[in-house]
Amino acid sequence: MKLQKIVSRLQELHPKEIDLSLDRIQSLCKKLGNPQDKIKAISIVGTNGKYSTIQAMFSILKEANFNCNIYTSPHIKSINERFVFNNEELNDEDLANLLEEVEEANNGEPITFFEILTAAYFLKASQYPDNINLIESGLFFRFDATNILKNNLASVVTSIGLDHLDWLPENEQTVEKIIFEKTSSLLNSNIIIAKQSNKEITDNIKKTISNNRSNKFFHNENYSFTMQENDFFYYEDQFGGIKLPMPNVKGQFQLENVSTAIATLRILKDLKIKDDHIKKGILKINCIARLQEIKSGKLKELVKDHKLYVDGSHNPLGAKVLNEYLESLDCNKHIILGMMANKDHNEYMSFFKDISTLTTIDIPNQPNSIKGGELKDKLNGFSNINYKESIEDAIKSIPVKENDIILITGSLYLAGEVLSLN
């Protein structure tokens, strides 16, 4: 209860108009003794795959007996997920005390919610100077609150695509502008660039970071992976190749994220990551709401023997890789969809081929989401489309046959509701 009260108070400090700038976060961190200067971090920027890449690195680092601090956003079920220290989520009481301390230092000044959470993370992380920090940037990076680090071990650029366009002026809502915002001010150290959806995006990233003095490592130039028979894949970089078991996360796109994580940790030679750490670590990745199969619980009971997945994808790039996974399965696929109002709903669904049924729903507790009935009307290109008010009604209404799968997708907020409900 105390934590919820503090969170509500901090949200009220949020300015009505946000000018993208680092002034507020720098000013607050200065009052806190510049804790961001006392930590060593790996920064992760991009559109898709940030969370999964972090979780893969975390799993490998734990195998190598490292303690990690992790900062991610948004959270799926509880705000505590954003604050991991010494490999554990911060409990309610400690998080409430931490936020209270930062609130006091801020002294009622206007500040965004993300900025105050970031300052709180830096303050707590500075108590563990030997830990490795895995820090996910917010929407963009040039003016992102996380972009004030001193000791940056590496910057990881995951796949970049169109998302959060409403933050950009109308004449600048392009992938080139997003690439500029995400990569033009990467900190000098090592930059690892993941596989991108096309060569133009990779070339544009190269151009944008051409004056950055960091060591640069590109997928397919400096590291790569290939699928092998019998549940193995082969990873290779300048240090040699490793035959690896398939990780415990599904989809070709997850192999891309896992390979980027491996490349990053092997490039940081001081970490002394061994092949065995990688082999064991990639079998223990914990990815919430990223093609996560729900194997037990209330909602699973409704689908009985059929497979139920939840995935928080919400942009075209996410839809594309999700569909690639679905197309690899020989069964009927049923999608339950809920989305935020500011997304391109038709563009998102245009990537899904061969879907047996589509059921739109309302996202509970989300005033900025599109109503399921309105979403159904917008997606009139789908022949077998229905609207149901609740997640349970949607599941019950689907005519499943043997081996069918049901996928709930379209929003991380919806994924959080599904996991809480289950």
C-alpha positions as CSV (number, residue, x, y, z in Angstrom):
1,M,0.0,0.0,0.0
2,K,2.8,2.4,0.9
3,L,4.6,1.6,-2.4
4,Q,1.4,2.3,-4.4
5,K,0.9,5.7,-2.7
6,I,4.4,6.8,-3.5
7,V,4.1,5.7,-7.1
8,S,0.8,7.7,-7.5
9,R,2.5,10.8,-6.0
10,L,5.5,10.5,-8.3
11,Q,3.2,10.1,-11.4
12,E,1.6,13.4,-10.4
13,L,5.0,15.2,-10.9
14,H,4.9,14.3,-14.6
15,P,4.9,17.5,-16.7
16,K,1.9,17.9,-19.0
17,E,4.2,18.5,-22.0
18,I,7.5,16.6,-22.1
19,D,10.4,18.4,-23.7
20,L,13.0,15.7,-24.5
21,S,16.1,16.7,-22.5
22,L,18.6,15.3,-20.1
23,D,18.5,18.4,-17.8
24,R,16.0,17.1,-15.3
25,I,17.6,13.7,-14.8
26,Q,21.1,15.2,-14.6
27,S,19.9,17.8,-12.0
28,L,18.3,15.1,-9.8
29,C,21.3,12.7,-10.1
30,K,23.6,15.6,-9.1
31,K,21.5,16.1,-5.9
32,L,21.9,12.3,-5.2
33,G,25.7,12.4,-5.6
34,N,25.9,11.3,-9.3
35,P,25.3,7.6,-8.6
36,Q,25.4,6.8,-12.3
37,D,29.1,7.6,-12.3
38,K,29.8,4.8,-9.8
39,I,28.4,1.8,-11.8
40,K,29.6,-0.2,-14.8
41,A,26.9,-1.0,-17.4
42,I,25.9,-2.6,-20.6
43,S,23.2,-0.3,-22.3
44,I,20.6,-1.9,-24.5
45,V,18.8,0.2,-27.1
46,G,16.5,-0.7,-30.0
47,T,12.8,-1.3,-30.9
48,N,12.4,-5.0,-30.4
49,G,14.3,-7.7,-28.5
50,K,15.8,-5.5,-25.7
51,Y,14.2,-7.4,-22.9
52,S,15.0,-10.9,-24.3
53,T,18.6,-9.9,-25.0
54,I,19.0,-8.7,-21.4
55,Q,17.5,-11.9,-20.0
56,A,19.8,-14.0,-22.1
57,M,22.9,-12.0,-20.9
58,F,21.6,-12.2,-17.3
59,S,21.2,-16.0,-17.5
60,I,24.7,-16.5,-18.9
61,L,26.3,-14.1,-16.4
62,K,24.6,-15.9,-13.5
63,E,26.2,-19.2,-14.7
64,A,29.6,-17.4,-14.6
65,N,28.8,-16.4,-11.0
66,F,28.3,-12.7,-11.6
67,N,25.9,-10.5,-9.6
68,C,23.8,-8.3,-11.8
69,N,21.6,-5.3,-11.5
70,I,18.9,-4.9,-14.1
71,Y,16.7,-2.0,-15.2
72,T,13.9,-2.7,-17.7
73,S,10.6,-1.1,-18.7
74,P,7.7,-1.3,-18.8
75,H,6.8,-3.8,-16.1
76,I,4.4,-6.6,-16.9
77,K,2.8,-7.4,-13.5
78,S,4.4,-5.3,-10.9
79,I,6.8,-2.3,-10.8
80,N,9.3,-4.3,-8.8
81,E,10.2,-6.1,-12.1
82,R,12.1,-3.0,-13.2
83,F,14.4,-3.1,-10.2
84,V,16.7,-6.1,-9.9
85,F,19.7,-5.9,-7.6
86,N,22.1,-8.7,-6.8
87,N,20.1,-10.9,-9.1
88,E,16.8,-10.4,-7.1
89,E,13.8,-8.2,-7.6
90,L,13.6,-5.4,-4.9
91,N,10.8,-6.1,-2.4
92,D,7.9,-3.6,-1.8
93,E,9.3,-2.1,1.4
94,D,12.9,-1.5,0.0
95,L,11.5,-0.1,-3.2
96,A,9.1,2.2,-1.4
97,N,12.0,3.5,0.8
98,L,14.2,4.0,-2.3
99,L,11.6,6.0,-4.2
100,E,10.9,8.1,-1.1
101,E,14.5,9.0,-0.8
102,V,14.6,10.1,-4.4
103,E,11.3,11.9,-4.1
104,E,12.7,13.9,-1.2
105,A,15.8,14.9,-3.2
106,N,13.7,15.9,-6.2
107,N,11.8,18.3,-3.8
108,G,8.6,18.6,-5.9
109,E,10.3,19.7,-9.1
110,P,8.5,18.6,-12.4
111,I,10.1,15.4,-13.6
112,T,8.8,12.5,-15.7
113,F,7.9,9.2,-14.0
114,F,10.6,7.4,-16.1
115,E,13.3,9.9,-15.1
116,I,12.6,9.5,-11.3
117,L,12.5,5.7,-11.6
118,T,15.9,5.9,-13.5
119,A,17.5,8.1,-10.8
120,A,16.2,5.7,-8.2
121,Y,17.7,2.7,-10.0
122,F,21.1,4.5,-10.3
123,L,21.1,5.4,-6.6
124,K,20.5,1.8,-5.5
125,A,22.9,0.3,-8.2
126,S,25.7,2.5,-6.8
127,Q,25.6,0.5,-3.6
128,Y,26.9,-2.5,-5.7
129,P,29.8,-1.0,-7.6
130,D,31.2,-4.4,-8.6
131,N,27.9,-5.7,-10.1
132,I,27.3,-5.6,-13.9
133,N,24.3,-3.4,-14.8
134,L,22.1,-4.4,-17.7
135,I,20.2,-1.2,-18.5
136,E,17.3,-1.0,-21.1
137,S,16.8,2.4,-22.6
138,G,13.3,4.0,-22.9
139,L,11.7,5.0,-26.2
140,F,14.6,6.6,-27.8
141,F,18.1,7.2,-26.5
142,R,19.5,10.6,-27.4
143,F,17.5,12.2,-24.7
144,D,16.8,9.1,-22.7
145,A,17.2,9.3,-18.9
146,T,19.5,6.2,-19.0
147,N,22.0,8.0,-21.4
148,I,24.1,9.7,-18.7
149,L,26.4,6.8,-17.8
150,K,30.2,7.3,-17.4
151,N,31.5,3.7,-17.3
152,N,29.7,2.1,-20.2
153,L,31.1,-1.4,-21.0
154,A,29.1,-1.8,-24.2
155,S,26.0,-0.6,-26.1
156,V,23.8,-3.2,-27.7
157,V,21.6,-2.2,-30.6
158,T,18.7,-4.7,-31.1
159,S,16.4,-4.7,-34.1
160,I,15.1,-1.3,-35.0
161,G,11.7,-0.6,-36.7
162,L,8.7,1.8,-36.6
163,D,7.2,2.3,-33.1
164,H,6.2,5.2,-30.8
165,L,5.9,7.5,-33.8
166,D,3.6,9.8,-31.9
167,W,6.7,11.1,-30.1
168,L,8.1,12.4,-33.3
169,P,7.0,15.4,-35.4
170,E,4.7,14.3,-38.2
171,N,7.3,15.1,-41.0
172,E,9.9,13.0,-39.1
173,Q,8.0,9.8,-38.5
174,T,10.5,7.6,-40.4
175,V,12.8,4.7,-39.6
176,E,15.8,6.9,-40.4
177,K,14.8,9.4,-37.7
178,I,14.3,6.6,-35.2
179,I,17.8,5.2,-36.0
180,F,19.2,8.7,-35.5
181,E,17.4,9.1,-32.1
182,K,18.5,5.6,-30.9
183,T,22.1,5.4,-32.1
184,S,23.6,8.9,-32.8
185,S,24.7,9.4,-29.2
186,L,25.7,5.9,-28.1
187,L,28.5,6.1,-25.5
188,N,32.0,5.4,-26.6
189,S,33.1,1.8,-25.7
190,N,31.9,-1.2,-27.7
191,I,28.8,-1.3,-30.0
192,I,27.2,-4.6,-30.9
193,I,24.6,-4.4,-33.6
194,A,22.0,-7.2,-33.8
195,K,20.5,-8.6,-37.0
196,Q,18.2,-6.0,-38.6
197,S,15.1,-6.6,-40.7
198,N,16.8,-5.4,-43.9
199,K,20.2,-4.2,-45.2
200,E,19.0,-0.6,-45.5
201,I,18.5,-0.3,-41.7
202,T,22.0,-1.8,-41.0
203,D,23.6,0.6,-43.6
204,N,21.7,3.5,-42.0
205,I,23.0,2.5,-38.5
206,K,26.5,2.2,-39.9
207,K,26.3,5.7,-41.3
208,T,24.8,7.2,-38.1
209,I,27.5,5.7,-35.9
210,S,30.4,6.3,-38.4
211,N,32.0,9.0,-36.2
212,N,31.6,7.1,-33.0
213,R,35.0,5.9,-31.8
214,S,33.7,2.7,-30.3
215,N,34.7,-0.8,-31.4
216,K,31.8,-2.0,-33.6
217,F,30.6,-5.5,-34.1
218,F,27.9,-6.3,-36.7
219,H,25.7,-9.4,-37.1
220,N,26.9,-11.4,-40.1
221,E,30.2,-9.5,-40.3
222,N,31.7,-10.0,-36.9
223,Y,29.4,-12.7,-35.4
224,S,26.8,-15.0,-36.8
225,F,24.7,-18.1,-36.1
226,T,23.3,-20.9,-38.2
227,M,20.5,-23.4,-37.4
228,Q,21.7,-27.0,-37.3
229,E,19.8,-30.3,-37.3
230,N,18.9,-32.2,-34.0
231,D,18.1,-29.2,-31.8
232,F,21.4,-27.4,-32.0
233,F,22.6,-24.1,-33.4
234,Y,26.1,-23.0,-34.3
235,Y,27.4,-19.6,-33.1
236,E,30.6,-18.1,-34.5
237,D,32.7,-14.9,-34.0
238,Q,36.3,-13.8,-34.1
239,F,37.1,-15.9,-31.0
240,G,35.9,-19.2,-32.7
241,G,32.7,-21.2,-33.0
242,I,30.5,-23.0,-30.4
243,K,27.9,-25.7,-31.0
244,L,25.0,-24.8,-28.7
245,P,21.8,-26.4,-27.6
246,M,18.6,-24.7,-28.7
247,P,17.7,-22.1,-26.0
248,N,14.6,-22.5,-23.8
249,V,12.9,-19.6,-25.7
250,K,10.8,-20.1,-28.8
251,G,11.2,-18.6,-32.3
252,Q,14.0,-17.8,-34.7
253,F,14.0,-14.2,-33.5
254,Q,15.0,-15.4,-30.1
255,L,18.1,-17.1,-31.6
256,E,19.0,-13.6,-32.9
257,N,18.6,-12.1,-29.4
258,V,20.5,-14.9,-27.8
259,S,23.4,-14.6,-30.3
260,T,23.6,-10.9,-29.7
261,A,23.8,-11.5,-26.0
262,I,26.6,-14.1,-26.5
263,A,28.5,-11.7,-28.9
264,T,28.4,-8.9,-26.3
265,L,29.6,-11.0,-23.4
266,R,32.4,-12.6,-25.4
267,I,33.6,-9.2,-26.7
268,L,34.0,-8.1,-23.1
269,K,37.1,-10.3,-22.6
270,D,37.6,-9.2,-18.9
271,L,34.4,-11.1,-18.0
272,K,36.1,-14.4,-19.0
273,I,32.8,-16.0,-20.1
274,K,33.4,-19.7,-21.0
275,D,31.6,-21.9,-23.5
276,D,30.1,-23.8,-20.6
277,H,28.5,-20.7,-19.1
278,I,26.8,-20.0,-22.4
279,K,25.6,-23.6,-22.9
280,K,24.0,-23.8,-19.5
281,G,22.8,-20.2,-19.4
282,I,20.8,-20.2,-22.6
283,L,18.8,-23.2,-21.3
284,K,17.6,-21.1,-18.3
285,I,16.4,-17.8,-19.8
286,N,13.4,-16.3,-18.1
287,C,11.4,-14.2,-20.6
288,I,8.0,-13.0,-19.3
289,A,5.4,-12.4,-22.0
290,R,7.7,-13.1,-24.9
291,L,6.2,-16.1,-26.7
292,Q,5.6,-17.5,-23.3
293,E,3.6,-20.7,-23.1
294,I,1.1,-20.8,-20.3
295,K,1.3,-24.4,-19.0
296,S,-0.9,-24.2,-15.9
297,G,-3.4,-21.9,-14.1
298,K,-6.9,-20.6,-14.6
299,L,-6.7,-19.7,-18.3
300,K,-4.8,-22.9,-19.2
301,E,-7.7,-24.9,-17.7
302,L,-10.0,-23.2,-20.2
303,V,-8.0,-24.3,-23.2
304,K,-7.5,-27.9,-21.8
305,D,-5.0,-29.8,-24.0
306,H,-4.5,-27.0,-26.5
307,K,-1.4,-24.8,-26.3
308,L,-1.8,-21.2,-25.0
309,Y,0.8,-18.5,-25.6
310,V,1.0,-14.9,-24.5
311,D,3.2,-12.4,-26.3
312,G,3.5,-8.6,-25.7
313,S,4.4,-7.7,-29.3
314,H,2.8,-4.4,-30.3
315,N,4.6,-3.1,-33.4
316,P,5.0,-4.3,-37.0
317,L,8.4,-5.7,-36.5
318,G,7.1,-7.8,-33.5
319,A,4.2,-9.0,-35.6
320,K,6.5,-10.0,-38.4
321,V,8.8,-12.2,-36.3
322,L,5.8,-13.6,-34.4
323,N,4.1,-14.7,-37.7
324,E,7.4,-16.4,-38.8
325,Y,7.2,-18.5,-35.7
326,L,3.5,-19.3,-36.2
327,E,4.1,-20.2,-39.9
328,S,6.6,-22.9,-38.8
329,L,3.9,-24.7,-36.9
330,D,1.6,-27.2,-38.6
331,C,-1.7,-26.5,-36.9
332,N,-4.6,-24.0,-36.7
333,K,-3.7,-20.7,-35.1
334,H,-6.2,-18.5,-33.2
335,I,-5.3,-15.0,-32.2
336,I,-6.8,-13.0,-29.3
337,L,-5.9,-9.3,-29.8
338,G,-6.0,-6.2,-27.7
339,M,-4.0,-3.1,-28.5
340,M,-3.3,0.5,-27.4
341,A,-5.2,3.2,-29.3
342,N,-2.0,4.9,-30.7
343,K,-0.8,1.8,-32.7
344,D,-1.2,1.1,-36.4
345,H,-3.7,-1.8,-35.9
346,N,-4.1,-2.8,-39.6
347,E,-0.4,-2.6,-40.2
348,Y,0.2,-4.9,-37.1
349,M,-2.3,-7.5,-38.2
350,S,-1.2,-7.4,-41.9
351,F,1.8,-9.6,-41.0
352,F,-0.3,-12.5,-39.8
353,K,-1.0,-15.1,-42.5
354,D,-3.3,-18.1,-42.3
355,I,-5.0,-17.3,-39.1
356,S,-8.1,-19.5,-38.4
357,T,-9.9,-17.0,-36.1
358,L,-9.2,-13.5,-34.7
359,T,-11.0,-12.4,-31.6
360,T,-10.6,-8.7,-30.4
361,I,-11.0,-7.8,-26.7
362,D,-10.9,-4.8,-24.4
363,I,-7.7,-4.4,-22.4
364,P,-8.8,-4.1,-18.7
365,N,-7.6,-1.1,-16.7
366,Q,-6.1,0.7,-19.7
367,P,-7.9,3.9,-20.6
368,N,-5.5,4.5,-23.5
369,S,-6.4,1.2,-25.2
370,I,-8.7,0.8,-28.2
371,K,-12.0,-0.8,-27.4
372,G,-12.3,-4.3,-28.7
373,G,-15.5,-3.6,-30.7
374,E,-13.9,-0.6,-32.4
375,L,-10.8,-2.7,-33.1
376,K,-12.9,-5.4,-34.7
377,D,-14.5,-2.8,-37.0
378,K,-11.1,-1.4,-38.0
379,L,-9.8,-4.9,-39.0
380,N,-12.6,-5.7,-41.4
381,G,-10.2,-7.4,-43.8
382,F,-10.3,-10.5,-41.7
383,S,-13.2,-12.8,-42.5
384,N,-13.4,-14.9,-39.3
385,I,-13.3,-12.0,-36.7
386,N,-15.2,-11.7,-33.5
387,Y,-15.4,-9.4,-30.5
388,K,-15.6,-10.6,-26.9
389,E,-15.4,-8.3,-23.8
390,S,-13.1,-10.4,-21.6
391,I,-10.1,-12.7,-22.0
392,E,-12.0,-15.6,-20.6
393,D,-15.0,-15.2,-22.9
394,A,-12.6,-14.9,-25.9
395,I,-10.9,-18.2,-25.0
396,K,-14.2,-20.0,-24.4
397,S,-15.6,-18.8,-27.8
398,I,-12.8,-20.2,-29.9
399,P,-13.6,-23.5,-31.8
400,V,-10.4,-25.3,-31.1
401,K,-9.5,-28.7,-32.7
402,E,-6.7,-31.1,-31.8
403,N,-3.2,-29.5,-31.6
404,D,-4.5,-26.0,-32.2
405,I,-2.8,-23.0,-30.5
406,I,-4.2,-19.8,-29.1
407,L,-2.0,-16.8,-29.0
408,I,-2.9,-13.7,-27.0
409,T,-1.0,-10.7,-28.3
410,G,-1.0,-6.9,-29.3
411,S,0.2,-5.2,-26.1
412,L,2.5,-5.7,-23.1
413,Y,-0.3,-4.3,-20.9
414,L,-2.6,-7.0,-22.1
415,A,0.1,-9.6,-21.5
416,G,0.3,-8.3,-17.9
417,E,-3.4,-8.7,-17.4
418,V,-3.4,-12.2,-18.9
419,L,-0.6,-13.3,-16.5
420,S,-2.3,-11.7,-13.5
421,L,-5.6,-13.3,-14.4
422,N,-4.0,-16.7,-14.9
